[in-house]
Structure formats: C-alpha cells, structure tokens
Amino acid sequence: MAKTIYVLNGPNLNLLGTREPKTYGRATLKDLEKLCRDAGKRHKIEIAFHQSNHEGELIDWIHEAGARKATGVVINPGGYTHSSVALRDAVAAVDIPVIEVHISNIFAREDFRHFSHIAPVAKATLSGFGVTGYALAIDGLAALNAPARRK
C-alpha cells in the first residue's frame, strides 16, 4: 500500500467555517482537506480524509488505518476527546503513530476541555495552531517515518 496518513475529524467539525469562528476560524472542512492533501503531497504521502459525528465510524477508521499499516493517523476527536474511552482504546490498539490535533488551545478554554482521554496513548498532541496544526502533524508523521529515523 502507498504511504497513507488518515486524517480523522470528529463531531461538529463538519461545521468549520460557521461554528464559533472566533474559536475555530473561518476555514471550512473543504479548506482543511485541501491543506492536508497539499501537506501530504509535499511528502509524497496519500491522505485518507474523513469526518464523522459518530464515534463508531471514527473507531472503524482507526482500526482500518492500523490494519493497512498506514503511516499514521491525525485525529481531531472533537468533544470525544474528553469523553470517549472507546476512542482512546482504539488508538491504543493500533501499532501506528497517532497525533491528536485541536484547532483551538483546549487548555485556554473551559476546565472540562483540559482533559484528554486520547493524549496519553497518542504519539503527540498539537493544540492551538488553528487548522495549520493538521499540516504540522502531517509533517511530524512524515519525519517520524523518514528512512533515516528508522534505525
């Protein structure tokens, strides 16, 4: 299989561009997908881009990425960050790097957002870089998987 990074977006991210633009910016999900595909092209990596408001669908894509030995997963779990043990367990179950991404700085927001079930089982977490955080995560996964790093 070609090198592939799964980019997974959780609940309410389909509303990017219109939902709380002071917090999440004006970029739409379509804009975000283009940004991710452009970042992938720089590294000659395919992007499997998905969004769902359903926890089970996100879990299925994580399992698929693991089964296909994807280069990694970039995931913005949305509200599931703070509530989903099942999503945490899916991340822990796959033997590929997972980067947790948040558009806003979750630690500068409401107290309940300061806890992540995903962070302890993720390779890394990016928060507060806006949609640029996704490109940074793709760059990071490409660097982790570069041949010189596999010693």
C-alpha positions as CSV (number, residue, x, y, z in Angstrom):
1,M,0.0,0.0,0.0
2,A,1.2,3.5,-0.8
3,K,2.2,5.6,2.2
4,T,-1.0,6.9,3.7
5,I,-2.0,9.2,6.6
6,Y,-5.6,9.0,7.8
7,V,-6.9,12.4,8.9
8,L,-9.9,11.9,11.0
9,N,-12.3,14.7,12.2
10,G,-14.9,14.1,14.9
11,P,-18.2,15.6,15.8
12,N,-19.2,19.1,14.7
13,L,-16.1,19.6,12.5
14,N,-18.4,19.5,9.5
15,L,-19.5,22.9,10.7
16,L,-16.0,24.5,10.4
17,G,-16.2,28.0,8.9
18,T,-19.5,28.8,10.5
19,R,-19.3,27.3,14.0
20,E,-17.8,29.7,16.5
21,P,-15.4,31.4,14.1
22,K,-13.7,33.3,16.9
23,T,-12.6,30.0,18.3
24,Y,-12.2,27.8,15.2
25,G,-11.6,30.3,12.4
26,R,-13.2,30.7,9.0
27,A,-11.6,27.8,7.2
28,T,-14.2,25.2,6.1
29,L,-13.8,21.4,6.2
30,K,-13.2,21.5,2.5
31,D,-10.4,24.1,3.0
32,L,-8.9,21.8,5.7
33,E,-9.0,18.8,3.4
34,K,-7.1,20.8,0.7
35,L,-4.5,21.9,3.3
36,C,-4.0,18.3,4.4
37,R,-3.7,16.9,0.8
38,D,-1.2,19.7,0.0
39,A,0.9,18.7,3.1
40,G,0.7,15.1,2.1
41,K,1.9,15.9,-1.5
42,R,5.0,17.6,-0.1
43,H,6.0,14.3,1.5
44,K,4.6,12.0,-1.3
45,I,2.0,10.6,1.2
46,E,-1.6,9.9,0.3
47,I,-4.3,11.4,2.6
48,A,-7.4,9.5,3.6
49,F,-9.6,12.3,4.9
50,H,-12.8,11.6,6.9
51,Q,-15.2,13.4,9.2
52,S,-18.0,11.8,11.2
53,N,-20.3,12.8,14.0
54,H,-20.4,9.1,15.0
55,E,-17.9,7.6,17.5
56,G,-18.1,4.1,16.0
57,E,-17.2,5.3,12.5
58,L,-14.1,7.1,13.8
59,I,-13.1,3.8,15.6
60,D,-13.6,1.8,12.4
61,W,-11.3,4.2,10.5
62,I,-8.6,3.9,13.2
63,H,-8.8,0.1,13.0
64,E,-8.6,0.3,9.2
65,A,-5.6,2.6,9.4
66,G,-3.9,0.0,11.7
67,A,-4.8,-3.0,9.6
68,R,-3.5,-1.3,6.5
69,K,-0.3,-0.3,8.2
70,A,-0.9,3.4,7.5
71,T,2.0,5.9,8.0
72,G,-0.1,7.2,10.9
73,V,-3.3,8.9,12.0
74,V,-4.0,12.6,12.6
75,I,-7.2,12.9,14.6
76,N,-9.2,15.8,16.0
77,P,-11.7,13.9,18.2
78,G,-13.7,17.0,18.9
79,G,-15.8,16.6,22.0
80,Y,-14.9,12.9,22.2
81,T,-11.5,14.0,23.4
82,H,-13.0,14.5,26.8
83,S,-15.5,11.7,27.0
84,S,-14.6,8.6,24.8
85,V,-12.8,5.7,26.4
86,A,-13.7,3.7,23.4
87,L,-11.9,6.1,21.1
88,R,-8.9,6.0,23.4
89,D,-8.9,2.2,23.4
90,A,-8.9,2.2,19.6
91,V,-5.9,4.5,19.4
92,A,-4.1,2.3,22.0
93,A,-4.9,-0.8,20.0
94,V,-3.2,0.1,16.7
95,D,0.5,-0.2,16.2
96,I,0.9,3.1,14.2
97,P,1.6,6.6,15.4
98,V,-1.4,8.8,16.2
99,I,-1.2,12.5,16.5
100,E,-4.1,14.3,18.4
101,V,-4.8,17.8,16.9
102,H,-7.1,20.6,18.2
103,I,-7.7,23.8,16.3
104,S,-8.1,25.8,19.5
105,N,-5.9,25.7,22.6
106,I,-8.0,23.4,24.7
107,F,-6.0,24.4,27.8
108,A,-7.0,28.0,27.4
109,R,-10.7,27.1,27.4
110,E,-13.3,25.7,29.8
111,D,-11.9,23.4,32.5
112,F,-13.7,20.3,31.2
113,R,-11.7,20.6,28.0
114,H,-8.3,20.4,29.8
115,F,-8.5,16.6,30.0
116,S,-7.9,14.3,27.0
117,H,-8.5,10.5,27.0
118,I,-6.5,10.4,23.8
119,A,-3.3,12.3,24.8
120,P,-1.9,9.5,27.0
121,V,-2.0,7.0,24.1
122,A,-1.1,9.4,21.3
123,K,2.4,9.8,19.9
124,A,2.0,13.6,20.2
125,T,-0.6,16.3,20.7
126,L,-0.9,19.7,18.9
127,S,-3.3,22.4,20.2
128,G,-3.9,26.0,19.4
129,F,-2.3,26.3,15.9
130,G,-5.6,26.6,14.1
131,V,-6.0,24.4,11.1
132,T,-2.2,24.7,10.5
133,G,-1.9,22.2,13.3
134,Y,-3.0,19.5,10.8
135,A,-0.2,20.3,8.4
136,L,2.3,20.3,11.3
137,A,1.0,16.9,12.4
138,I,1.4,15.5,8.8
139,D,4.9,17.0,8.7
140,G,5.7,15.3,12.0
141,L,4.4,11.9,10.9
142,A,6.5,12.2,7.7
143,A,9.6,13.0,9.8
144,L,8.9,10.1,12.1
145,N,8.7,7.7,9.2
146,A,11.6,9.1,7.2
147,P,14.2,6.2,6.4
148,A,16.9,7.9,8.4
149,R,14.8,7.8,11.6
150,R,14.1,4.0,11.3
151,K,17.4,2.9,12.8
